[in-house]
């Protein structure tokens, strides 16, 4: 999400190929050239696809001959998003060439955010087809993966002026609602906070399911919902017809 203060990223770590094959993998990657740029990528979809994309992006940053066409060399966030989109299409096309169905099983969706010197922080949602859209004041946050359960909370409570601390609380409430509704999403949760014009990786960490703060948030949110429900007027049933 985009705040006045900077960018906030959070991702769960659950991947599954059926209920009997659930694993934990990090879905967040970062690249940094201290003082010049900091970028964060979140991924959702087929794990082989997303890992291949991240590996290609990472390997190419280590090739000095091609540095200008890598995440550490492109001059703007728009070009960084274009590069990530091209890499995603490249990986999916490779799957297709091997006889796999890229339009379904091997698809992936990505969120790229960050800042490159000379421009403001920017946030992009990148689709499997290689096209992408950018966050704005009208659309200040993006979700990928399982979105429907946690989105109403974000829509109602988000404000661009909120602090990083409040944003973390909001995201954890959103994830808690999703976890309770869908088995494909689960802790631990990875997060990264990027502050505008620092051009370096900000606070980053992982919140486990048994983290005391997360447990307090989950319990408190459940209790608050019950209190809010009880505080609302009861529905008045129509009077029974005695005729």
C-alpha positions in Angstrom: 0.0 0.0 0.0 1.0 3.6 -0.7 1.1 6.0 2.3 2.2 9.6 2.6 5.2 8.3 4.5 6.2 5.6 2.0 5.3 2.0 1.0 4.2 -0.9 3.1 4.4 -4.5 1.9 3.1 -7.7 3.5 2.8 -11.3 2.3 1.8 -14.6 3.7 4.1 -17.7 3.1 1.7 -20.5 2.4 1.8 -22.4 -0.9 -0.2 -25.4 -1.7 -0.8 -28.0 -4.4 -3.9 -29.5 -2.7 -4.8 -29.7 1.0 -2.3 -32.5 1.5 0.7 -30.7 0.0 1.1 -27.4 1.9 4.5 -25.7 2.3 6.0 -22.4 3.5 8.0 -20.2 1.1 8.9 -16.5 1.2 6.9 -14.6 -1.4 8.8 -11.3 -1.0 12.1 -10.3 -2.6 14.0 -7.1 -2.4 16.8 -5.4 -4.4 18.8 -2.4 -3.1 21.5 0.0 -4.3 21.9 2.0 -1.1 21.4 5.7 -1.6 20.1 5.2 -5.2 17.2 2.7 -5.3 15.2 0.1 -3.3 12.7 -2.3 -4.8 10.3 -4.9 -3.4 8.5 -7.7 -5.3 5.6 -9.7 -4.0 4.4 -12.8 -5.8 1.3 -14.9 -6.1 0.5 -17.9 -8.2 2.5 -20.9 -9.4 5.6 -21.3 -7.2 7.9 -22.6 -10.0 7.0 -19.6 -12.1 7.5 -17.0 -9.4 10.8 -18.5 -8.2 12.1 -18.6 -11.8 11.2 -14.9 -12.3 12.9 -13.9 -9.1 16.0 -16.0 -9.9 16.3 -14.5 -13.4 15.9 -11.0 -12.1 18.5 -11.6 -9.4 21.0 -13.4 -11.6 20.9 -10.6 -14.2 21.7 -8.0 -11.6 25.1 -9.8 -11.1 26.1 -9.5 -14.8 27.9 -6.2 -15.1 27.7 -6.4 -18.9 23.9 -6.3 -18.8 23.6 -4.1 -15.8 21.7 -1.3 -17.6 18.8 -3.7 -18.4 18.5 -5.0 -14.9 16.6 -3.9 -11.8 19.8 -2.2 -10.6 20.3 -0.4 -13.8 17.0 0.8 -15.2 16.5 4.6 -14.8 12.8 4.6 -13.6 10.3 2.5 -11.7 8.1 2.3 -14.9 11.0 0.7 -16.7 11.6 -1.6 -13.7 7.9 -2.7 -13.9 8.3 -3.3 -17.7 11.4 -5.4 -17.1 9.6 -7.5 -14.5 6.6 -7.9 -16.8 8.9 -9.0 -19.6 10.6 -11.5 -17.4 7.3 -13.0 -16.2 6.2 -13.4 -19.9 9.6 -15.0 -20.7 9.2 -17.6 -17.9 5.5 -18.4 -18.8 6.4 -18.7 -22.5 9.2 -21.1 -21.6 6.6 -23.3 -19.7 4.3 -23.1 -22.8 7.1 -24.2 -25.1 7.7 -27.2 -22.9 4.0 -28.2 -23.4 2.6 -26.8 -20.2 -0.5 -24.6 -20.0 0.7 -21.2 -19.0 -2.7 -19.5 -19.1 -3.9 -21.4 -16.0 -1.7 -23.6 -13.9 1.5 -21.8 -14.5 0.3 -18.2 -14.2 1.5 -15.7 -11.7 0.7 -12.2 -10.6 3.2 -9.8 -9.1 3.4 -6.5 -7.1 6.4 -4.3 -7.6 7.1 -1.2 -5.5 9.9 1.0 -4.6 11.8 4.2 -5.5 14.6 5.0 -7.9 16.6 8.3 -7.5 15.0 11.1 -9.6 11.4 9.9 -9.1 8.8 9.3 -6.4 7.9 6.0 -4.8 5.7 4.0 -7.2 3.7 0.8 -7.0 2.6 -1.6 -9.8 0.4 -4.6 -10.2 1.7 -6.9 -12.9 -0.5 -9.5 -14.6 0.5 -12.9 -16.1 -0.1 -11.5 -19.6 2.7 -8.9 -19.0 0.5 -5.8 -18.8 0.4 -3.8 -15.5 -1.3 -0.9 -13.8 0.0 1.6 -11.3 -1.4 2.6 -7.9 -2.7 6.1 -7.4 -4.6 8.2 -4.9 -7.8 6.6 -6.2 -6.3 3.1 -6.0 -3.7 3.4 -3.2 -3.2 -0.4 -2.5 -3.0 -3.6 -4.4 -3.8 -7.2 -3.4 -2.9 -10.5 -5.2 -3.8 -14.1 -4.4 -6.8 -14.5 -2.2 -8.2 -11.0 -1.9 -11.9 -11.0 -1.2 -11.9 -11.7 2.6 -9.4 -9.1 3.6 -10.2 -6.4 1.1 -13.4 -4.9 2.8 -11.3 -4.1 5.9 -8.7 -2.3 3.8 -11.3 -0.3 1.9 -13.0 0.9 5.1 -10.0 1.7 7.2 -7.2 2.7 4.9 -6.0 6.3 5.0 -2.8 7.6 3.2 -1.9 9.7 6.3 -1.7 6.7 8.6 1.6 5.8 10.3 3.6 2.7 9.5 2.6 1.3 12.9 -1.1 1.7 12.1 -0.7 0.3 8.6 0.9 -2.8 10.1 -2.0 -3.2 12.4 -4.5 -2.8 9.5 -2.7 -5.4 7.3 -2.5 -7.9 10.1 -6.3 -7.5 10.7 -6.9 -8.0 7.0 -4.7 -11.1 6.9 -6.3 -12.5 10.0 -9.7 -12.3 8.4 -8.4 -14.0 5.3 -6.6 -16.8 7.3 -9.8 -17.6 9.1 -11.7 -17.9 5.9 -9.3 -19.6 3.5 -6.9 -22.5 4.0 -4.7 -21.4 1.2 -3.4 -18.4 3.1 -1.4 -18.8 6.3 1.3 -17.4 8.6 4.1 -16.5 9.0 3.7 -13.1 7.4 6.7 -11.2 5.9 6.7 -7.4 5.9 8.8 -4.6 4.6 8.4 -0.8 5.3 10.0 1.6 2.8 10.3 5.3 3.8 10.2 7.8 1.0 13.5 9.2 -0.2 15.6 6.9 1.9 16.6 4.7 -1.1 17.4 1.8 1.1 15.7 -1.2 2.6 13.6 -0.3 5.7 12.4 -2.3 8.6 11.8 -5.9 7.5 10.7 -9.0 9.4 8.5 -12.0 9.9 5.5 -12.4 12.1 4.7 -16.0 13.3 1.3 -17.3 14.0 2.1 -17.5 17.8 3.5 -13.9 17.8 2.0 -12.2 21.0 1.2 -9.0 19.1 -0.6 -10.9 16.3 -2.5 -13.0 18.8 -3.6 -9.8 20.6 -4.7 -8.3 17.3 -6.6 -11.4 16.2 -8.4 -11.7 19.6 -9.0 -8.0 19.9 -10.5 -7.7 16.4 -12.8 -10.6 17.0 -14.0 -9.1 20.3 -14.5 -5.7 18.7 -16.6 -7.2 15.9 -18.9 -8.9 18.5 -19.2 -5.7 20.5 -20.0 -3.7 17.4 -22.7 -6.2 16.4 -24.3 -6.1 19.8 -24.3 -2.3 19.8 -26.4 -2.1 16.7 -30.2 -2.1 17.0 -31.9 -5.4 16.6 -34.0 -6.1 13.5 -37.7 -5.6 14.2 -39.8 -8.5 13.0 -43.2 -7.6 11.6 -46.1 -8.2 13.9 -47.9 -11.5 13.4 -51.2 -11.3 11.5 -53.9 -12.3 14.0 -56.8 -12.3 11.5 
